[in-house]
Amino acid sequence: MKWDPARYLAFGDLRARPFFELVARIDAEAPRRVADLGCGPGNLTAALARRWPGAMLEAIDSSPDMVAAAREAGIDARVADVGNWRPEPDTDVVVSNAVLHWVPGHRDLLRRWAADLPEGAWLAVQLPGNFGAPSHTLIRELAESAEWAPLLGGVLRGRDTVDDPIGYAELLADAGCAVEAWETTYVQRLTGQDAVLDWVTGTALRPVRDRLDEGGWQRFRAQLAPLLAGAYPRRADGTTWLPFRRVFAVARVGQA
């Protein structure tokens, strides 16, 4: 799946806030190795380097475009599949921010990481939990319509893609971790004529964009725009409120 670093960073401040709230719950003082799994364009990976300057920083992403942007930002990132990643023996902190919802079988992946990481290591994940919101259900409904189903059938994820905090707390506790899990709904104030459409274009609509040619992509966007505008009305001042739920879990391995 092709990613556009510039479009992703257009909402950089809003996308960064959950990352910093996640990392703030990691109480590691001097980790040997810090892994950023799904580093994107590297803007947030740099914050990990500043927090733990003595650590070996490992950064991976499945998108060559994102890795290229991270390298331009001075991050020694590499292209790799998060689903195939295995921790080095000295890995003391693992951060995966807004990535695992893209990975099939991510629940099994969390169990494997908890088993492979050294005792006392920290595992911190954040996943968007908005799959039941209009921003996602309207995309799925349009993709499943008679016009688009032949091209887009099965390309989008369902509302059960991400668990609630209790689900991740139970999973990681059963894996022998001490766990803190929570959720936050951010009420984001967006600007622009089609603000919510612009937001989802950089993330949720990526699988749709990859499947369609340019003409089909523009038709799909044109049909989706009024649906999103109806669900998220534009205010008199030209801004739009977008509630966005996110699910967090921070675990300490072998501390249950």
N, C-alpha and C positions, 0 to 999 in steps of 0.2 A: 504494500500500500504506500503510495507516494505522499509525502508530507511537504508542506510549504512553510519553512521556518519563519519567513516574514509575516505571513498571515497569522500563524500561531502566536507570534510575539505582538501582534496588534493589540491583544488584550493581556499583555504581559503582566501588568500589575495585578489584575484580577486573578489570573492563573497562579501567580506567585504566592498570594496570601495563604492558601491552604498548605503549601510546601513549608513555609516558615512556622506555621502553627503545628505542623507535624514534627518537624525537626526539633522544635523547642521542647518536646516531651522526651527526647533522647538524652539520657543522663550519663553519656560516656565522656570521660575526662581526657584520656590519651589513647584513642584507638590506634592500632597498628595499621589497619587497612580499612578504608571506607569505600563502599561500592554504591554507585548511583546507577540503578538499573532502569533504563529508559531516560537517558540524560537529556534528550531533546537538543535544543540549540546551545546548551551549556551555560545559560545565564544563571541557573540555580545551582548547578554543580560548583560554580565558582564560590558560592556562599559556603558550601561544605569545605572547600579548601581553606577559606578564611577562618572558619570555626576551628578546624583541626589541622593546622599547618604542618604538624609533624607526621601526619598519616600518609601512607601511600594511597593515592586516589585512583580508583578504578571506575571508568565511565563507559557505558555501552548504550547503544541504541540500534534498533533494527533498520532505521532509515539512513541511507547514505547521505541524503541532503541534510538531515539534522546533524549527523556526525561531522560533516564538512563545516557546518556553521559553528559547531562547538570547537572544532580545531582552529577556526579563524578567531575564536574568542580566547584562545590560549589553553583550551582543555585537551588533554591527551586522550581523546575518546576513540573508540573503535566500533566498527559495525559488528553486531552480534545479536543473536536471538535470545531474549530474556528467558524464554522457555527452556533453553538448553544451558543456561548459565549454572555453573557450580562454584561455590565459594572456595577461595584459597584457604589454607589452614589458619592464616593470620587475620581473617576477615572478622572485624569486631563490630562493624556497623553496616547495615544494608538499608538503603532508602529506595523505595519505589513509589514515585509520586505520579498519580494519574496515568498508570500504565497497565496494571494487571487486568483491567476490564477488557483490554484488547487481546488477552492471552487465553486461548482455550485451556480449560483445566487448571485455572490459576489456583484453585483451592488445594489441589494435590501438590502444586508447586510450592505453596506456603508450607505444607507439611514437610516436603523434602528439604527446603531450606532450614527449617527448624531442626531437622535431624542432622543436617550436614554442618551447621555453624557450630563454632566452639562454645562451650558453656560460658555464659555471661555476655555473649554477643547480643546486639540490639537489632531488631528487625522492625522497620517502620514503613507502613504502607498507607496510601490514600487513594481512594477510588471514587469517581463520580457516581452518585446514587440517584441520578435524575432520569432513569430509564422509564419511569412511569409518569413523567411530567409531559405536558403538551409539546414541549420542545422536541421530544423524542417520539411520542405516540403519533403525532401528526405526520412525521417523516415516515414511520412504519406504515401508517394507513395509506398514505399516498403511494408508497412503494408497492403495496399489496393491491392497488387498484388494477382494473382490467388493462389499462394502458401500460402500466409499468411492471406488473408482476412477471411477464415473460423475460424481462431484462434484469430485474432486481430481486427476484425470488430468492430468499435465504441469505441475502447479503447483509442484513441488519440484525443486530442483537436484540433479544427480547428484554422485557422488564425484569426478569429474574437473573440477569447477567451478574448483578452485584448483590451480596447479602446485606442484611442490616448489621449493626455493630455487634449484636448478640451472636450472630452466626460466626463472625470472625473471632470473637472472644472465646467461644466454645471450641472452635477449630484449633486455635493456638494454645489454649489451656490444655486440651487433650494431647497436644504435641509436647507438653512439658514446659510451657512457658508461663511466666507471669505476664499478664496482659492488661493493658488499658485500651478500651475501645469506646468510640463516641461518634456522633454525627453532628454536623453543622449545616444549616441552610443559610447561605449567603444571599442577601437581597442586593443584587448587582444593578447598578444604574448605568445603562448603556446609552450611547448616543448614535444618531444616524437614522436615515430614512427606514432602513430594514435592519435594525440593530440585532435582533435575535437571529435572523437569517445569517447575518455576517458572523455572529458568534458560532453558530453550529457549522458553518461552512468550513471553519478551520479544524473541526474535530469530528462531530457526529456524521457529517455528510461526506467524509473522506471515502468510505467504501462506495457510496453512490457515484461520486465523481470518477473513481477509478473504473467503474463498470460502464459508464456512458461516454459516447463521443461528445464533441463540443456542442452540437445542436441539441442533443438529448439533455445534456447537462443544463443548458440555458432554459429549456422548456420546463424541466423539473423544478428548477429554482423559481421560475415565474409562477408556476402553479402553487408552490409551497409558500411563497411570500405572503399572499393575503391570508392564508390559514394561520400562519404564525402571528401576523399583525392582528388578527381577530382574537387570538388567545392572549397576546401580550400587547395591549393597546398603548399607543404612543401618547405621552402626556402633552399638555399644552405647551410646555417648555421645550419639547422636542426630544425628551429622554424617555427611556423605556425601562421598567423594572423587570428584571429576570431573576426569580428565586432559583437558586441552584444548590441542591443538597449534595453533600460530600460525606463519605464514610471513612473513618480513620481507625487504625489499630497500631499500637506500639507494643512490642513484646520483648521480653528479656529471656533469652534461651536458657533452659535448664534451671529456672528459678521458681518453678511452680511449687 
